[in-house]
Amino acid sequence: MSQQVRGVVSLAKGAPVSIETITVPDPGPGEAVVKVQACGVCHTDLHYREGGINDDYPFLLGHEAAGIVESVGEGVTDVAPGDFVILNWRAVCGSCRACLRGRPHLCFNTHNAQQKMTLQDGTELSPALGIGAFIEKTLVAAGQCTKVDPAVKPEVAGLLGCGVMAGLGAALNTGNVGRDDTVAVIGCGGVGNAAIAGARLAGAKTIIAVDLDDQKLEWAREFGATHTVNSRSGDPVKAVQELTGGFGADLVVDAVGRPETWKTAFYARDLAGTVVLVGVPDPSMQLEVPLIDVFGRGGSLKSSWYGDCLPSRDFPTMVDLHLQGRLPLEKFVSETIGLEDVEASFAKMKTGEVLRSVVLL
């Protein structure tokens, strides 16, 4: 048996997305069908549409989602029909070398559904990040479903599935922000502002937001930035140093992922400070830094995959913090839209008009 549902598909590189009828098979062993209630529009979806990930068209876009488990396949015990879940794109395997060494957040063998969703003519779809959630119902590996408190609104919960968790985790997990630390965040879109919110949660005393856009800097203040720096008006490295007693920040998060922003992060940190790269670079980008500076400044240079999060641990915690009023996830939602509005949301994303557009189904 299978179902016919509507979903947003990218059929060809750079072409506008379209709404197509999609066949969703019943779940097989280890799989689940989830009725999607909300899905955020992430830059990664735009990268897929524009060919920045790979050329496995057609793509079923969407991955930052929450919904209700409709059915599960054989052997599934962690979730059941009726559970409210956030979808994650890192379903840990439990048996790779990272998992066996007690580091499941670094799982090197994450898995997806084995069956394929298809167009009506049988063409197999490539789901974005193994999820594909701009759709009324989606088929995923059951391990990609993380059960959380159903009291949270779907449009808020789904954001933890990618960008917001990446930013929170960059500060809390990868950057290990502590009380009284100084933090700078370069790039104040959804991921950067989530890093700011995470630094605030951890008790950082100084949180410096750096961006080219005054609107984004204003948003950053709402998430906890104590200072803002518009890098159009001067050297951001000097500005961060001036705001940290002349030393630089203990932690600098690069939420942009360009050579120039990474170098700004590198030189804006204190001696023995930490740089965390969470913005995703273009594969063509190259970085050149004097090796003596790497040696002489000490500290740590890290990349953050998915905020080094473990969904089973972090998603329920972040939802609880939100429900307690300590994590303002609702501020990330700039607008709610329908499936037919996804293409227009990409244009708004490019102009910086929104933090997150969220599709409601």
Rosetta blueprint (number, residue, H / E / L):
1 M L
2 S E
3 Q E
4 Q E
5 V E
6 R E
7 G E
8 V E
9 V E
10 S E
11 L L
12 A L
13 K L
14 G L
15 A L
16 P L
17 V L
18 S E
19 I E
20 E E
21 T E
22 I E
23 T E
24 V E
25 P E
26 D L
27 P L
28 G L
29 P L
30 G L
31 E E
32 A E
33 V E
34 V E
35 K E
36 V E
37 Q E
38 A E
39 C E
40 G E
41 V L
42 C L
43 H H
44 T H
45 D H
46 L H
47 H H
48 Y H
49 R H
50 E L
51 G L
52 G L
53 I L
54 N L
55 D L
56 D L
57 Y L
58 P L
59 F E
60 L E
61 L L
62 G L
63 H L
64 E E
65 A E
66 A E
67 G E
68 I E
69 V E
70 E E
71 S E
72 V E
73 G L
74 E L
75 G L
76 V L
77 T L
78 D L
79 V L
80 A L
81 P L
82 G L
83 D L
84 F E
85 V E
86 I E
87 L E
88 N L
89 W L
90 R L
91 A L
92 V L
93 C L
94 G L
95 S L
96 C L
97 R H
98 A H
99 C H
100 L H
101 R L
102 G L
103 R L
104 P H
105 H H
106 L H
107 C L
108 F L
109 N L
110 T L
111 H L
112 N L
113 A L
114 Q L
115 Q L
116 K L
117 M L
118 T E
119 L E
120 Q L
121 D L
122 G L
123 T L
124 E E
125 L L
126 S E
127 P E
128 A H
129 L H
130 G H
131 I L
132 G L
133 A L
134 F L
135 I E
136 E L
137 K E
138 T E
139 L E
140 V E
141 A E
142 A H
143 G H
144 Q H
145 C E
146 T E
147 K E
148 V L
149 D L
150 P L
151 A L
152 V L
153 K L
154 P H
155 E H
156 V H
157 A H
158 G H
159 L H
160 L H
161 G H
162 C L
163 G H
164 V H
165 M H
166 A H
167 G H
168 L H
169 G H
170 A H
171 A H
172 L H
173 N H
174 T H
175 G L
176 N L
177 V L
178 G L
179 R L
180 D L
181 D L
182 T E
183 V E
184 A E
185 V E
186 I E
187 G L
188 C L
189 G L
190 G H
191 V H
192 G H
193 N H
194 A H
195 A H
196 I H
197 A H
198 G H
199 A H
200 R H
201 L H
202 A H
203 G L
204 A L
205 K L
206 T E
207 I E
208 I E
209 A E
210 V E
211 D E
212 L L
213 D L
214 D H
215 Q H
216 K H
217 L H
218 E H
219 W H
220 A H
221 R H
222 E H
223 F H
224 G L
225 A L
226 T L
227 H E
228 T E
229 V E
230 N E
231 S H
232 R H
233 S H
234 G L
235 D L
236 P H
237 V H
238 K H
239 A H
240 V H
241 Q H
242 E H
243 L L
244 T L
245 G L
246 G L
247 F L
248 G L
249 A E
250 D E
251 L E
252 V E
253 V E
254 D E
255 A L
256 V L
257 G L
258 R L
259 P H
260 E H
261 T H
262 W H
263 K H
264 T H
265 A H
266 F H
267 Y H
268 A H
269 R E
270 D E
271 L E
272 A E
273 G E
274 T E
275 V E
276 V E
277 L E
278 V L
279 G L
280 V L
281 P L
282 D L
283 P L
284 S L
285 M L
286 Q L
287 L L
288 E L
289 V L
290 P L
291 L H
292 I H
293 D H
294 V H
295 F H
296 G H
297 R H
298 G L
299 G L
300 S E
301 L E
302 K E
303 S E
304 S L
305 W L
306 Y H
307 G H
308 D H
309 C L
310 L L
311 P H
312 S H
313 R H
314 D H
315 F H
316 P H
317 T H
318 M H
319 V H
320 D H
321 L H
322 H H
323 L H
324 Q L
325 G L
326 R L
327 L L
328 P L
329 L H
330 E H
331 K H
332 F H
333 V E
334 S E
335 E E
336 T E
337 I E
338 G L
339 L H
340 E H
341 D H
342 V H
343 E H
344 A H
345 S H
346 F H
347 A H
348 K H
349 M H
350 K H
351 T H
352 G L
353 E L
354 V L
355 L L
356 R E
357 S E
358 V E
359 V E
360 L E
361 L L
